[in-house]
Amino acid sequence: MANMVVFSVLIATFTKMYSKTKSQVHIGMIFFVGMLFLDNAINVYTYFFMFDLYQAALLPFVLAVRIVQLAGSLVFLKITWQ
C-alpha cells in the first residue's frame, strides 16, 4: 500500500506539471504511473481477499517484489522532484 501512496503523489505531481506546461510527456507519465497504481491495487485486492489461494511459501517472494518496486518508485519520486 505504500507503493500506492507514492504513485498517488507522482500522479498529482505530473498532473500539476501538465497543467503548467501542457507537455505531452506528462500525460504519458500520468498514464504510466496510473497503470502501476492499478497493478498495485489489484495486488492488494488479491492479497487480502484471495489469501487462501496463495501458498504461504510464495509470500516472501511477493513481498520482495513489492519492496523492490517501492525502492524504485521512491527513486523515481526523488528524481521527479529535483
Short mmCIF file of the C-alpha atoms (twelve columns), coordinates in Angstrom:
data_MODEL
# 
_entry.id   MODEL 
# 
loop_
_atom_site.group_PDB 
_atom_site.id 
_atom_site.type_symbol 
_atom_site.label_atom_id 
_atom_site.label_alt_id 
_atom_site.label_comp_id 
_atom_site.label_asym_id 
_atom_site.label_seq_id 
_atom_site.Cartn_x 
_atom_site.Cartn_y 
_atom_site.Cartn_z 
_atom_site.pdbx_PDB_model_num 
ATOM 1  C CA . MET A 1  0.000  0.000   0.000   1 
ATOM 2  C CA . ALA A 2  2.990  2.286   0.443   1 
ATOM 3  C CA . ASN A 3  3.550  1.980   -3.304  1 
ATOM 4  C CA . MET A 4  0.039  3.288   -3.930  1 
ATOM 5  C CA . VAL A 5  0.756  6.363   -1.808  1 
ATOM 6  C CA . VAL A 6  3.965  7.047   -3.756  1 
ATOM 7  C CA . PHE A 7  2.142  6.540   -7.054  1 
ATOM 8  C CA . SER A 8  -0.641 8.911   -5.957  1 
ATOM 9  C CA . VAL A 9  1.949  11.579  -5.169  1 
ATOM 10 C CA . LEU A 10 3.579  11.008  -8.568  1 
ATOM 11 C CA . ILE A 11 0.247  11.290  -10.372 1 
ATOM 12 C CA . ALA A 12 -0.521 14.531  -8.532  1 
ATOM 13 C CA . THR A 13 2.953  15.883  -9.328  1 
ATOM 14 C CA . PHE A 14 2.706  15.048  -13.030 1 
ATOM 15 C CA . THR A 15 -0.816 16.481  -13.183 1 
ATOM 16 C CA . LYS A 16 0.457  19.745  -11.699 1 
ATOM 17 C CA . MET A 17 3.374  19.763  -14.161 1 
ATOM 18 C CA . TYR A 18 0.996  19.143  -17.064 1 
ATOM 19 C CA . SER A 19 -1.303 21.981  -16.009 1 
ATOM 20 C CA . LYS A 20 1.668  24.372  -16.074 1 
ATOM 21 C CA . THR A 21 3.411  23.197  -19.247 1 
ATOM 22 C CA . LYS A 22 0.778  21.314  -21.322 1 
ATOM 23 C CA . SER A 23 3.573  18.926  -22.348 1 
ATOM 24 C CA . GLN A 24 2.511  15.574  -23.783 1 
ATOM 25 C CA . VAL A 25 5.310  13.852  -21.845 1 
ATOM 26 C CA . HIS A 26 3.433  14.445  -18.607 1 
ATOM 27 C CA . ILE A 27 0.301  12.786  -19.987 1 
ATOM 28 C CA . GLY A 28 2.401  9.727   -20.751 1 
ATOM 29 C CA . MET A 29 3.873  9.750   -17.257 1 
ATOM 30 C CA . ILE A 30 0.407  10.064  -15.699 1 
ATOM 31 C CA . PHE A 31 -0.735 7.060   -17.754 1 
ATOM 32 C CA . PHE A 32 2.394  5.042   -16.867 1 
ATOM 33 C CA . VAL A 33 2.141  5.727   -13.142 1 
ATOM 34 C CA . GLY A 34 -1.611 5.138   -13.299 1 
ATOM 35 C CA . MET A 35 -1.003 1.655   -14.673 1 
ATOM 36 C CA . LEU A 36 1.477  0.965   -11.863 1 
ATOM 37 C CA . PHE A 37 -1.132 2.193   -9.369  1 
ATOM 38 C CA . LEU A 38 -3.730 -0.123  -10.912 1 
ATOM 39 C CA . ASP A 39 -1.299 -3.049  -10.742 1 
ATOM 40 C CA . ASN A 40 -0.743 -2.421  -7.048  1 
ATOM 41 C CA . ALA A 41 -4.466 -2.015  -6.354  1 
ATOM 42 C CA . ILE A 42 -5.138 -5.397  -7.965  1 
ATOM 43 C CA . ASN A 43 -2.331 -6.975  -5.961  1 
ATOM 44 C CA . VAL A 44 -3.639 -5.525  -2.686  1 
ATOM 45 C CA . TYR A 45 -7.095 -6.871  -3.511  1 
ATOM 46 C CA . THR A 46 -5.623 -10.260 -4.379  1 
ATOM 47 C CA . TYR A 47 -3.572 -10.382 -1.186  1 
ATOM 48 C CA . PHE A 48 -6.427 -9.516  1.181   1 
ATOM 49 C CA . PHE A 49 -9.399 -11.181 -0.484  1 
ATOM 50 C CA . MET A 50 -7.807 -14.203 -2.143  1 
ATOM 51 C CA . PHE A 51 -5.265 -15.015 0.562   1 
ATOM 52 C CA . ASP A 52 -6.453 -18.633 0.776   1 
ATOM 53 C CA . LEU A 53 -5.364 -19.225 -2.818  1 
ATOM 54 C CA . TYR A 54 -1.790 -18.133 -2.103  1 
ATOM 55 C CA . GLN A 55 0.636  -20.590 -0.679  1 
ATOM 56 C CA . ALA A 56 2.491  -19.319 2.362   1 
ATOM 57 C CA . ALA A 57 5.779  -20.124 0.632   1 
ATOM 58 C CA . LEU A 58 5.049  -17.544 -2.096  1 
ATOM 59 C CA . LEU A 59 4.513  -14.618 0.237   1 
ATOM 60 C CA . PRO A 60 8.206  -13.774 0.843   1 
ATOM 61 C CA . PHE A 61 8.760  -13.538 -2.910  1 
ATOM 62 C CA . VAL A 62 5.687  -11.347 -3.426  1 
ATOM 63 C CA . LEU A 63 6.853  -9.119  -0.565  1 
ATOM 64 C CA . ALA A 64 10.365 -8.890  -2.031  1 
ATOM 65 C CA . VAL A 65 8.974  -7.759  -5.397  1 
ATOM 66 C CA . ARG A 66 6.858  -5.068  -3.707  1 
ATOM 67 C CA . ILE A 67 9.827  -3.826  -1.649  1 
ATOM 68 C CA . VAL A 68 11.989 -3.544  -4.770  1 
ATOM 69 C CA . GLN A 69 9.143  -1.740  -6.536  1 
ATOM 70 C CA . LEU A 70 8.835  0.666   -3.602  1 
ATOM 71 C CA . ALA A 71 12.560 1.419   -3.716  1 
ATOM 72 C CA . GLY A 72 12.385 2.126   -7.446  1 
ATOM 73 C CA . SER A 73 9.282  4.263   -7.016  1 
ATOM 74 C CA . LEU A 74 10.937 6.347   -4.306  1 
ATOM 75 C CA . VAL A 75 13.948 6.944   -6.570  1 
ATOM 76 C CA . PHE A 76 11.551 7.924   -9.373  1 
ATOM 77 C CA . LEU A 77 9.788  10.345  -6.998  1 
ATOM 78 C CA . LYS A 78 13.088 11.855  -5.846  1 
ATOM 79 C CA . ILE A 79 14.247 12.399  -9.439  1 
ATOM 80 C CA . THR A 80 10.869 13.901  -10.369 1 
ATOM 81 C CA . TRP A 81 11.045 16.419  -7.524  1 
ATOM 82 C CA . GLN A 82 14.561 17.591  -8.401  1 
# 
